[in-house]
Amino acid sequence: MSTTPASKKIDVQTFIEEGVALLKENMESHSSFDPNRPYDEKNAYFIELARRCEECLFLPGLYWIAERYFKTLLKEILEYEKSHNKHFNKGMVYADLGIAQMAIGKFDAGIAHLLAADEEDRPFVHDPHGILNSRLWKQFEQHVIVDYLIGFNQNSDAALKFSVDEAFLNNLFVNMDLQDCLFFEGTIWAIRDNLQQDHSVPNVYTRGRLFSGLKDLCLLTEALLRKKQVLNGTLQSDAYITLSKLLKNALSTQSSNLSQDLNTNANNLKEFVDNLEIILSNASSPEIRRVYCLQLVRNFTGHHFDLSHAIVSPNGHSFFDLYETTLTNILSAILCFKHINVI
């Protein structure tokens, strides 16, 4: 039975102190980590400690306790290793801490600890997406990422001609490298969180994060296109070509005509907003709208950072008035690229 604060109604500080005491006992009694020993032995010193706080990783009101608990235990392990010349596998503690941090919105720290967990377990032959296949991760992924992207089936701005379901998205995720998948999902997570914040309290910092989030999605898409073409042997790994060329390569077998005369470059925010509105309003097909939107946003945000709300299009729209439609088009481009197997 769980012994978390939720079930015993004990003081959080006492709960953490008890965990630290148990951890110290276990580190004294367990030998250093040996990657040549069976996989299960790597967690032997920590498994009971993880179970004590398991409930906190599934109840929203207790995520902060899990973050504090596992952060404290990690600090103790690192200090013990340094002073006692012993080494323990920290895959489980890194993973649990990362999940707790993602749950409370500490995206950068959470992803860093999830990747640290993957690195700790590298001596073993294991599923490279093991962390993301866990029940801990799936509880968040389902509601924050999967349900959101499945909603594109009914989103008129996405205009998808194929169905997005859990099987489709799982195939998208598992075929990405772990770091790419974490970056993709974490970026969507952060963008949606910042959109809620901006709706509540509009401010220049949050809009800066939103601006950077779109840039990151575009750069990741470019990287995924490049990796696929290198894998297929159509591009040398050391070759440098632009996103425009990558897109032409990827879409060369598609029937859609992507030669509509729409400007995907901008030297300043005014040109960017004007060109973005034209693409979103005048593209002759959803395919052209998605691809040209991706190109324009990547080209501009990769070289500029301008959050002015005073710069507007001829129809009176600022960039952030067009932001959510732009986001939908970029994400639907990624889904379409997966559908035609070019990422």
Secondary structure, DSSP 8 states (H G I E B T S, - for coil): ---SHHHH---HHHHHHHHHHHHHHHHHHS----TTS-GGGGGTTTHHHHHHTGGGGT-GGGHHHHHHHHHHHHHHHHHHHHHHT-----HHHHHHHHHHHHHTT-HHHHHHHHHHHHHHTTTS---TTTTTTSHHHHHHHIIIIIHHHHGGGG-TTT--SS---HHHHHHHHHTS-HHHHHHHHHHHHHHHHHHHHHHHS--HHHHHHHHHHHHHHHHHHHHHHHHHHHHTTSS-TT----HHHHHHHHTTT--S----------SSHHHHHHHHHHHHHH-SSHHHHHHHHHHHHHHHHTT-----SS---TTS--GGGSHHHHHHHHHHHHHHHHHTT--
